Amino acid sequence: MTLRLGWTVPTSLTPAALREFAVTAEGLGYDHLSVPEHLVSTDPAYESLTLVAFLAAVTTRIELATAMTILPHRPVVLAAKRAAQLAFLSGDRLRLGVAVGSDPAESAALGVTRESRGALFEEQVRALRLLWTQPDACFEGEHVAFSGVTLTPRPRAVPLWMGGGTLHTGGRPRQLRRIAALADGFTMSGLLANRVNRAAGIVADLRTAVTEAGRDQGAFGIEARLRPDPARPDSWRSLADAWRSAGATHLTITTDDISLLAPVHAALTT
């Protein structure tokens, strides 16, 4: 199985440098760009869908994956509309990665309580699927409710992935069964970059949970992360091979050192 290869977008770059980075990555043959998000941050950070729109405008082929759009931080109808428009305008290149969020201060600033966000998130995910596929969509939940909502243009199926895992859990998602039941794939936390042995058990448990949820393991994606050591280029290929053996379908390079774009791609594809 060939790993789909991507790179995490460095958010410290200027707009001109971001454009050059994206065009270069696409030209080298990378399969996707991974777009992080922070809405409240003292470091350079972007709202993920805004950055996806920028990247879509300067590229033509490469998949654009959010990792992660914090879904409880926005109204679900607005999130569904923005994602649908981005999918349509980019030529179906959006992969929407969503998560609950792990920053209490950010959630508080956006009016989302820790106690409600898990249940809110599950309702939002179900509502997204409905809004993308049905005219006059109706949903009645504890946290999300709407009726007679039609989004046009409606996209083709938007891949909906989930993330999870914090320092306290060692990178393991707390709601593994929720991911297995509701998502099209799982994106690992950066905490698990290069930690193949630790992550292998998570991958195995997740694939078991996917089967137990009555879903097709073969259609469920697993995105791992590789943090390349510039001093050890010989380790890049062995790490990629280890991730493939562990069950990963996608591999995202996680580093701000964009001088490695070409050598990493060459090492992993030749």
PERA-V654679 format. One record per helix or strand. SS is the DSSP state (A for helix, B for strand). FROM is the first residue (numbers start at 1). LEN is the number of residues. If there is no record, write none. Layout:
BEGIN
<<SS	FROM	LEN> <SS	FROM	LEN>>
END
This chain:
BEGIN
<<B	4	5> <A	15	14> <B	32	4> <A	48	11> <B	63	4> <B	69	2> <A	71	3> <A	76	14> <B	94	6> <A	104	6> <A	114	20> <B	137	4> <B	145	5> <B	159	5> <A	176	7> <B	185	3> <A	190	3> <A	196	17> <A	217	3> <B	221	6> <A	234	13> <B	250	4> <A	258	12>>
END
